[in-house]
Amino acid sequence: MRITKLVGERIKEVPADAQVKSQILLIRAGFIKQVSNGIYTLLPPAQRVSKKIQEIIREEMDALDGQEVLFPVVMPKEMWEKSGRYYSIGEEMVRFKDRAGRDMLLGMTHEEAAVSTCQNIIKSYDQLPFMVYQIQTKFRDEARPRAGLIRVKEFTMKDAYSFHTTDEDLEEYYNKVFDGYNKIFKRVGMKNFISVKSDTGMMGGKYAHEFMLLTDIGEDSIVICDHCGYKANMEVATAKDDKITFADAPLKEVFTGKAKSIEEVCEFLKIKKEQTIKAVCYCIVGDNVHTVIAFVRGDKDVNEAKLKRILGKDIAVKDLDGSGLVKGNIGLVGLDNEEFITIFDSSLEGATGMVTGANKEDYHITGVNISRDTKADKFYDFSKVSEGQKCSICGHELSIKRGIEIGNIFQLGTKYTKSMGMTVAMPDGSQINPIMGCYGIGVGRCLASVAEELADEKGLVWPKAIAPWLIYLCPLRNDDAVVNEKAEELYSSLSKKYEVLYDDRKVSAGVKLTDSELMGIPVRIVISPRSLAQNQVEVSIRQTGEKIMLEIDNLEKELEKVISNLE
């Protein structure tokens, strides 16, 4: 490819609204262009990277006997009504009517499509297990797109769906996919990634893992024990109970005035956060009557994913206007109202000498003894794990790191096959609902994650396996006839064996060298009047910065050695 013909431009300026390194560099290097908030065009360099990532994914999915299909992006309402997700998924799913007035939607995931496709085609147990997969465009009307390709509205994703007759068979296949995912992420060049237990979320099912690239710009919090290897997404992470008790005392109503927050109450009463009880209020989606009040120790935060699983309901933060509750003074003593659903975190079990709101303006209550002063008879773990808590497995301290989700795998069970009526005949003549697994990888997010992890202060750094071009051919002084002739000759010969980006622009050496580093092509070959005088070219390795001089007459043989040694 001649760079003068390449669609896209390299720029010096940092985009005003760019948030993270990968986003800045992909824009500056001419890889992506923003169309709208959360929507990007992949320019030729990024599309070449994307296709190579997709090919690696295909190879590993095919190795697992996957069969590639292509489900539709647009689906009818009726398909999703059967699973119940047409109504349970919120505004992130785009719904519309076609010209005939039929209710349609844009696919953000394809479990329903997979079941609908296989239903009545797969009829017998001896056709299972099998897996179908696709690499497809999806759309999710993300409320807060950010970080370039890391969180977008329109995205390319590989999603796969397996069908089984037994849980044991699904477990065996799930583990094979788990291993396949590790191979994929290693092959595309990621280094610092891990797998963690995760919440099943809107996908449903009983068991899930996420693959995370550890990075400070990640949106997910990962709880890790370096001693025993425990790893889990914050949404499902657990830790040993760290109950704290204070001296028992009689209940006492005290004036706290304008002190509302935990911090303000602690400052006013000269106590620690651990001695307070925090109340967080939620409404149940679709229920206009009840208010959920989650009580947790004041130094902890509510883990909403855990709380949703406990309640078995979708929840949202409650607007307290007209609820009869006094914001900042909500307490668990004497809170008797059928409209309130109270739930207590395990951090409060057996607590004494605590401080809670008095359920009236300007007052709190001290000396709260949970077992004595409340009707709480059951406690649940719905608080977030915090840095330094003890591991529930080995007792060592936990750490919290940030991560970008690069893939996920779920054991779905029969959630979709049962609700949509898919059955297969068993040897004894009975009918069962096949058991499903599903497996997703975001292609664009993988691209951005590799860029985020490997880039340096000069620009992108692409690993050999997914680099848009392998060689950046960089003649200095194109106006020199000898340089120009040798560059054209090398471009012609090298292109027969390698992917070559030929910088044929008539610009300064500084511009060319800077752009080559910005674009992150693995190998750069510099041709200059000085090197040609010695019958040599300069070869540099982008990843290490190493520079070597190679004889032109022996270039192709020596270049092969250089390239074979690239990671």
Sequence and secondary structure as in RCSB ss.txt:
>XXXX:A:sequence
MRITKLVGERIKEVPADAQVKSQILLIRAGFIKQVSNGIYTLLPPAQRVSKKIQEIIREEMDALDGQEVLFPVVM
PKEMWEKSGRYYSIGEEMVRFKDRAGRDMLLGMTHEEAAVSTCQNIIKSYDQLPFMVYQIQTKFRDEARPRAGLI
RVKEFTMKDAYSFHTTDEDLEEYYNKVFDGYNKIFKRVGMKNFISVKSDTGMMGGKYAHEFMLLTDIGEDSIVIC
DHCGYKANMEVATAKDDKITFADAPLKEVFTGKAKSIEEVCEFLKIKKEQTIKAVCYCIVGDNVHTVIAFVRGDK
DVNEAKLKRILGKDIAVKDLDGSGLVKGNIGLVGLDNEEFITIFDSSLEGATGMVTGANKEDYHITGVNISRDTK
ADKFYDFSKVSEGQKCSICGHELSIKRGIEIGNIFQLGTKYTKSMGMTVAMPDGSQINPIMGCYGIGVGRCLASV
AEELADEKGLVWPKAIAPWLIYLCPLRNDDAVVNEKAEELYSSLSKKYEVLYDDRKVSAGVKLTDSELMGIPVRI
VISPRSLAQNQVEVSIRQTGEKIMLEIDNLEKELEKVISNLE
>XXXX:A:secstr
 BGGG SS   SS  TT  SHHHHHHHHTTSEEEEETTEEEE HHHHHHHHHHHHHHHHHHHHTTEEE    SEE
EHHHHHHHTHHHHS TTS EEE TT  EEEE S  HHHHHHHHBTTB BGGG SEEEEEEEEEE   SS BTTTT
B SEEEEEEEEEEESSHHHHHHHHHHHHHHHHHHHHHTT  SEEEEE   GGG  SEEEEEEEE TT SEEEEE 
TTT  EEETTT               EEEE TT  SHHHHHHHHT  GGGBEEEEEEEETT SS EEEEEEETTS
 B HHHHHHHHTS EEE   TTSS  TT   STT   TTEEEEEEGGGTT  SEEEE SSTTEEEEEE HHHHS 
   EE  B   TT B TTT  B EEEEEEEEEEEEEEETHHHHHTT  EE TTS EE  EEEEEEEEHHHHHHHH
HHHH BTTB    TTT S SEEEEES TTSHHHHHHHHHHHHHHTTTS EEE      HHHHHHHHHHHT SEEE
EE HHHHHTTEEEEEETTT  EEEEEGGGHHHHHHHHHHT  
